Amino acid sequence: MLFERSQASGSLGGDDPEAFLQHAAQNGWRPALEAEFGATSPGMLRAVAPNRTAWSYLFDLGPESRVLDLGCGTGGVACRLGKDHHVIAADKSPINAAFVKLRGEQESLPHFHAICADGVDLPIADAQLDLVCMIGSFEWMPTSWPNENPEAIHARVLSEVFRVLKPGGSLFLGIENRQYLGFALGVADPHARIRHVSYLPRDRANQLSLDLRSTPFLEYTYTRSEANTLLNNAGFANVDDYWLRPDYSTPNYIIPLNNEHIIKYFIEERLNPWDYQGGRSFVYKIFRMLPPREVAEHVEFFGFCARKPE
């Protein structure tokens, strides 16, 4: 099947978000999420997993560091960072923002604010932040602007992120790889739920999306070089590329893609074939055969660390 209908939603609460928020306020954020997702669901794991912020050890953060989690979802990243830093959690969904505000209050986070905001127009003054993170949210941002070019929306978001960062501040971007090997082998794109769509030229991908789901293809992801170009064009320098395993939401491994020796070690000694079941089994087999520099171009999840010049 070329197209799989997604059950995912960008906003919590389903058909009755007010009842969801009331549940969270009266019974606690965790019981409300468990009722929403299921106690052992991937959505619940993303809300509570301790390795949600494993990537933060790449940065020199202290108690006074000011961090923005842009596209905060259920607060899994923002609330964990909020235990040790000054944090702004932002989401374009007013329900998500209200939920994360409740969560922050219930967890008694000392320097925590939740706001409803779109990445193209951040209500934050210039040069205020030490770190901005976007984990699995960047690719969704153009969906709020269906009549605009998605890459132009992404460029605008990066321009806003660059503006609010202090000189020397950093961005961490977690995003899928447009050229993930599994997509070429028939694994459906996790956003549009269409097979092979990310490998197509953008105009053909858009037409295929219109044909199959009657909506344009807006959920752009990028190759490694495309992402670096987008970041450089926004003014960022010293971009470091990482492979996040098993994914950007709960990374157990953060592998630098500019070091072929580490990639080779990871493929030969740490990559688990049991993580590649069903249609993904060929991904494991091909990764074992490819040279490390080729693996680096076709991993599934990227992490980009980009810095604003001093």
N, C-alpha and C positions, 0 to 999 in steps of 0.2 A: 504494500500500500504506500503510495507516494505521500499522502497527507494524513496525519494523525491529529484529531481534534484535541486540543489541550484543555485540561481541567484547571489550569493555574489561573490565579487572579492577582492583580496587582494591589487589591485593597481588601483588608480584613472585614469579616463580618457577613459576607455573603449578601443575602437578600434583606437582612435585618441588622445593619451595622450598629444601630442605637442599642439594640438588645445585647449585642456582643460587648459594647463598651460598658453597659450597665452591669453585665456579668463580671467584667474585669474589675470594675469599681467596687462591687459588693463582695465578690468572692476571691479576688486576687487575679493578677494577670496570668499566672501559670494555669490555674484551672480553666480560665477562659480560652487560652490557647489550646489546651489539651482537648477541650470540647470542640474547638474549631478544626484541629488537624488530626487528633489522635495522639495518645501519650507517647507512642513509639514511632511516630511518623518522621520523615525527613524534615518537614516543616518545623516540627518541635525540636529536632536535633539542631537545626540552624539557629533556633532561638536560645539554646542553652549550652551548646558545646563549648568546652573551655578552649579548644583550639581555633575558635572563630577568629581570634586575633593573633594567631601564631606569627603572622607576617609583621606584626608591630615591632618585633625584636630587631628588625632591619633598621629601625630609626632610633635616634637618640632622644627619647622622650622623658620628661621629668614631671613632677607634680604640678608645675605651673604651665605645662604645655597645653595649647589650645587646639582642639581637634574638631573637625567637622566630618560626620558620617553622612554622606549625601546619597539618599535612597536607603534609609535606615530600616525599612521593613518592620520586623517585629522587635527590633532593638538588640538582636544578638551580639552585634559588634559594638554599637554605641554604649549599651549599658555595661558591657565588660570593660571597655575603655574608660567609662565614667567612674569606675572605682578608683582610678589612679590619676585621672587627668580632668581638665576642664573640657567638656564635650557639648557640642551642638548636634543634635540628631535631627535631620531634615528629611522629609518625605513629601512628595507631591500629593499623596492621598491624605485628606484631612482625617480620615478614620485611623490610618496608620500612625499619623503624627499624634493624635489624641491618645491612642493606645500606648505608644512609647512614652508619652508624658506621664501617664498613669503608672507605667512600669517603673520609670525613674523615681517617681514619688514613693512608690511602695518599697523600692529597694533603698530608699534614703540616700540617693547619690548626691554628694555635696555640691558639685558644680556642674549641673546637668540641665540642659534646656532642650526641649523638643519643639520644632516649628514645622508648619506646612509651607513648603517652598519648592519651586521648580528650579532646576539647575541652570536654566538660561537666564535667570534674574534673581540672584541671591540677595536677600535683605541683610547683607553684612558689609560693613565698611571695608575699605581697602586695607591690605597688609595687616590683617588681624590674627591669622591662623598659622600654626606651626605645621599642621598636617591636615590634608583632606584625603578621605578614603572613599572609594566607590567600589563596592564588592557586588558584582552581579546586577548592578543598577544602570550603568552607563548605556548599555545596549537598548534598554527600554525607554530611555528619555525621548527619543524622536516620536514615540507613539502618541505623545500629547500634541504633536504638531504634524498631522497626517498630510497636510498640503505643502510641507517644506521638505527640502532635501535633507535626509537623515545625517549625512556627513556635515552639512552646514550647521545643524543643531548640535552635533557633537563638538564642532569647532567652537561654537558659542559657549557651550558648557565649560570647555577647557579654558576659554578666555576668562570666564567668570571665576573659575577655580584659581587660575593664575593671579587674578586681581586680588582675591581675598587672602592669598598666602603672603606671609612675610617674606622679605628677601632671605634666601636660604631655606625657606620652607619646602615641604615635600608633598607630593601626590602619590598615593598608592592606588593603582587601578587593577582590579581583578576582573577578567573578561575571558570568554571563550575565544579560541583560535578559529578564524574563518577557514583555515586550511588544516584543521584537525583531520588526521588520517581516517578516523572512523566515519566522518561525513562523506568522504570519497567512497567508502565501502558500504554506504547505505544507512548509516545511523542518522535518524531524523534530527534536523536542527532543533535544539531544545526550546527555541522561542517561537518560530513560525510553525514548528512541527511538520516541516516539509523536507523530504529527503533531497539531498544534493544541492539545496538552494544556495548555500553559502559559497559553493564553488563556482556558481554561475556569474557571468557579468551582471552588474547591478540592474540594468534595464531588463534583461531576461528573467532575473530573479523576481523583479517586480511584476512582470506579466504573469509568471507562473503563480505567484501569490494571488493575484487578482482572479486568475482562472479557478484556483482551487479553494480559496477561502473568501473571495470577494472583498479583499482588503489589500492595500499596497504592502510591499515588503519594506518595513521601517526598522526592523530590529538588526541594525548593522553590527557585525563584528568585524575584526580586522586580522590580517596576517601580521606577523611580527614586524616586518618592515613598514607596513602601512600604519600600524599603531605608533611606531617610533616617529614616522614622518608627521603624523597628526600631533603628537606631543611636542616635537621640535618646532612645528609651525605655530604652536600656541605660546612659544617662548621658553619651554622647559629645556633643561640641559642635563647632561650626565644621566641619561636614562639607562637603568639596569633592568634586564629581562630575566624572569624566573619562570620555571615550570612548577605549578602548584599541584601536588598529589595528595589525596585522590581528586581534590577539586579546590576551587577558591573559597568555598564556604567553610570547609573544615580541613584545612591543609595539615597533613602530618609531615610532609616533606616540602622543602622550598629549595629547588635545585637551580643554581645559576646557569643560564643558557650560554654564557660566554666561556664556559669551562668544559671542554670536551672530555677531559679525564673524569670529572665528576659525573657527567651524563653517562659515560661508559660504565663507570662503577655502578651507578644506580640501575641501569638497564640490566646489567649482568648479575648483580647481587641483591637488589632490593625490589625490583619490579615483580609484582605478584601475579602469576597467571590466573589465579582465582578471581582477580578483579576484572578480568576480561572474559566474561562468559557470553554465550550465545553469539550474536552477530559481531560482538567486539573481540572474539577470540583471535581473529586474523590480525587485529591491531597489535596484540602482544607478539605474535609470531613475526610480523614485519618489523616491529621495533627492534626485535632481537637481531635482525639481519642488517638493518640500516646503519650507516656510520653515524656517530653522535651528532655531527653537524646537520644531518638530515632529520634526525629525530627532533632536534631543537626547533625545526620549522613546522612540525606536524603534531606537537603535543596538544592536548585538549584544552588545558586551562593555563592562561598566562597571568603572571603578576608583574606589573611594571612599576618601578620606583623612579619617579621623575622629580627633579629638583629645580626650584626657581633660583636663578643666579643671585648672588649676594648683591 
